[in-house]
Amino acid sequence: MNEFLNIDCMIGMAEYEDNHFDLAIVDPPYGIGKFWLKQTHTKHYGVKEWNEKHPTKGYFKELLRVSKNQIIFGANYYCHYLPITNSWIVWRKGNDVEKTNTSECELAWTSFNIPLREIFIQWSGGRKGNETGIKSIHPCQRPISLYKWLLTKYAKQGDLILDTHVGSASSLIACEDMGFEYVGFELDEDYYKAAQKRLSEHRKQIKLFPTPNHQPPISSERERLAI
């Protein structure tokens, strides 16, 4: 039942009953401004202003309504909208703060009642497009291997996954590779088209080089990956 729609996520979520999704893995705008987007992404689609404001309290209320569990990246910017948790995820990216002026890690809030987890995946984000053979299509592009790790650790076979801000479609590619059904929303038409193209190209590769579903991509939270 995989669906990827070019609509506002608030409109999309309104169509679903309570607890329809087993797990939401989302990466909403952080509300930290558009200054770096001008530097990194203007050449692709022009200046994008979606990152100037983070989602409202209503977004988080709706997200928690339609999903049983959640993993929310950037929640350190809006944790005042969310319940207290000790089950954060720390994604260490290996950035040199002194050289790049970017964070060494990112935080994700989770609804699970389990200890904090850490994962190291070398990554410079959408600025370089680090995955082999993949060009960046979004300034906040995430590695597919990160989403596969999340699905391995936090999802179970048969879960229906929700992504409200699909962006580059890394989450959807991970779901398809591991056999999870999903619903995804992306409001920006440029990113939506680019993500659809990336999905289509990935599916062609899978047909040529099929891989088994549900294969954990990482054996340990601390395993070092250079992608």
ZAMARGU-4260 file (C-alpha; in steps of 0.2 Angstrom, whole numbers, plus 5000, padded with zeros to 4 digits):
<rodrens>
0) 5000/5000/5000 | 5015/5012/4997 | 5009/5030/4994 | 5020/5045/4991 | 5009/5061/4990
5) 5013/5079/4985 | 5002/5087/4998 | 5003/5096/5015 | 5006/5083/5029 | 4992/5091/5039
10) 4980/5088/5026 | 4987/5070/5023 | 4986/5065/5041 | 4968/5071/5043 | 4963/5057/5032
15) 4968/5044/5044 | 4961/5037/5060 | 4969/5036/5077 | 4985/5025/5078 | 4983/5020/5059
20) 5002/5020/5058 | 5014/5009/5068 | 5029/5020/5067 | 5032/5038/5061 | 5049/5042/5056
25) 5050/5061/5053 | 5062/5075/5050 | 5052/5091/5050 | 5060/5109/5047 | 5070/5115/5062
30) 5065/5133/5060 | 5084/5139/5060 | 5082/5150/5045 | 5086/5149/5026 | 5104/5157/5026
35) 5113/5141/5023 | 5100/5135/5010 | 5105/5150/4999 | 5123/5144/5000 | 5120/5125/4997
40) 5104/5123/4986 | 5100/5139/4976 | 5109/5131/4961 | 5096/5117/4961 | 5079/5125/4964
45) 5081/5143/4970 | 5080/5149/4988 | 5068/5139/4998 | 5060/5146/5014 | 5052/5131/5022
50) 5066/5130/5035 | 5062/5147/5043 | 5048/5141/5054 | 5047/5124/5063 | 5030/5115/5064
55) 5016/5121/5076 | 5010/5112/5091 | 4996/5106/5081 | 5007/5096/5069 | 5014/5086/5084
60) 4997/5083/5091 | 4991/5076/5074 | 5007/5066/5072 | 5005/5058/5089 | 4987/5055/5085
65) 4989/5045/5069 | 5004/5035/5074 | 5007/5023/5088 | 5026/5027/5090 | 5037/5041/5083
70) 5055/5045/5079 | 5057/5064/5077 | 5073/5071/5071 | 5078/5089/5077 | 5066/5088/5092
75) 5079/5097/5102 | 5072/5112/5093 | 5054/5109/5099 | 5054/5096/5113 | 5043/5108/5123
80) 5029/5101/5111 | 5033/5083/5116 | 5032/5072/5131 | 5048/5070/5141 | 5058/5054/5136
85) 5075/5046/5140 | 5074/5037/5124 | 5084/5049/5112 | 5094/5044/5097 | 5111/5052/5095
90) 5117/5051/5077 | 5136/5055/5076 | 5141/5061/5059 | 5159/5064/5061 | 5159/5082/5056
95) 5174/5093/5060 | 5165/5108/5069 | 5181/5119/5068 | 5182/5117/5049 | 5164/5115/5044
100) 5154/5125/5057 | 5141/5111/5057 | 5136/5099/5071 | 5145/5084/5076 | 5129/5075/5079
105) 5110/5076/5077 | 5096/5071/5090 | 5080/5062/5087 | 5066/5060/5100 | 5057/5044/5102
110) 5042/5038/5110 | 5049/5021/5115 | 5053/5016/5133 | 5071/5010/5130 | 5088/5017/5134
115) 5096/5031/5123 | 5105/5024/5108 | 5119/5030/5097 | 5124/5027/5079 | 5139/5033/5070
120) 5137/5036/5051 | 5150/5047/5042 | 5140/5060/5033 | 5140/5078/5027 | 5122/5079/5022
125) 5114/5087/5007 | 5129/5098/5004 | 5139/5084/4996 | 5128/5069/4993 | 5139/5056/5002
130) 5131/5040/4997 | 5139/5030/4983 | 5132/5035/4966 | 5119/5047/4973 | 5119/5065/4970
135) 5111/5077/4983 | 5093/5082/4979 | 5089/5090/4996 | 5099/5101/5008 | 5094/5090/5022
140) 5096/5073/5014 | 5099/5059/5025 | 5108/5042/5022 | 5098/5027/5017 | 5108/5017/5030
145) 5102/5028/5044 | 5084/5024/5040 | 5088/5005/5038 | 5096/5006/5055 | 5081/5014/5063
150) 5069/5001/5055 | 5080/4987/5061 | 5080/4994/5079 | 5063/5001/5081 | 5051/4993/5069
155) 5045/4975/5067 | 5040/4966/5052 | 5022/4971/5046 | 5023/4989/5053 | 5016/5003/5042
160) 5028/5018/5042 | 5024/5036/5040 | 5035/5050/5034 | 5027/5067/5035 | 5042/5077/5027
165) 5049/5065/5014 | 5062/5077/5006 | 5075/5066/4997 | 5065/5049/4999 | 5079/5041/5009
170) 5066/5034/5021 | 5055/5027/5007 | 5070/5018/4999 | 5074/5010/5015 | 5057/5005/5018
175) 5056/4997/5000 | 5072/4988/5002 | 5067/4981/5019 | 5049/4976/5014 | 5040/4989/5025
180) 5024/4998/5018 | 5024/5017/5020 | 5014/5033/5017 | 5024/5048/5014 | 5020/5067/5011
185) 5031/5081/5003 | 5024/5098/5000 | 5037/5106/4989 | 5034/5101/4971 | 5052/5102/4966
190) 5058/5090/4980 | 5043/5079/4977 | 5048/5077/4958 | 5066/5074/4962 | 5062/5061/4976
195) 5050/5052/4964 | 5064/5051/4951 | 5076/5045/4964 | 5063/5031/4969 | 5061/5026/4951
200) 5079/5025/4948 | 5082/5015/4964 | 5068/5002/4959 | 5077/5000/4942 | 5093/4996/4952
205) 5084/4983/4963 | 5077/4974/4948 | 5095/4972/4941 | 5103/4968/4958 | 5090/4961/4970
210) 5093/4960/4988 | 5084/4951/5002 | 5071/4960/5013 | 5074/4964/5031 | 5093/4963/5031
215) 5100/4973/5045 | 5113/4985/5037 | 5123/4988/5053 | 5128/4975/5066 | 5132/4988/5080
220) 5126/5005/5085 | 5145/5010/5086 | 5150/5002/5069 | 5159/5015/5058 | 5151/5017/5041
225) 5159/5028/5028 | 5146/5031/5014
</rodrens>
